[in-house]
Amino acid sequence: MKEKIIDSFNNSRGFIKNNDFKIIELTNNHCIMEYKVKESGLNPYDIVHGGIIFSLADTCAGLLAFMSGKTPFTTNANINFLNKAKCKKLISESTIIKEGNTIGYYNVNIFDEKNNLIANSNINMFFPKVK
């Protein structure tokens, strides 16, 4: 299942493909992704736009939630931007805080290529019952 998810994700279309988000590692309790900074992802100050950073966090948490075998939908998300992202690459790392039957709680840290902590996010996912 994991290889199918990684292949599908890394060859997806739309937002993920246009921003070149890539899965580096995916297990049942851990996900690591990377974003190689593109000019289209920068703000007017040549710093990675906060929306890209937030999207990377949300996507990383969503992939980890998907490993539960359920279909996740973000219900709540909080992000703290801790340092400017003037870098060539961002790495997101998500871990499970708690997964229940209908809600999952995830923590995501975003680092630059020098291991500086750029942002921290807590994301809640809803798992609807599939009929």
Buried (B, 14 or more C-beta within 10 A) or exposed (E): EEEEBBEEBEEEEEEBEEBEBBBEEBEEEEBBBBBBBEEEBBEEEEBBBEEBBBBBBBBBBBBBBBBBEBEBEBEEBEBEBEBBBEBEBBBBBBBBEEBEEEBBBBBBBBBBEEEEEBBBBBBBBBBEEEE
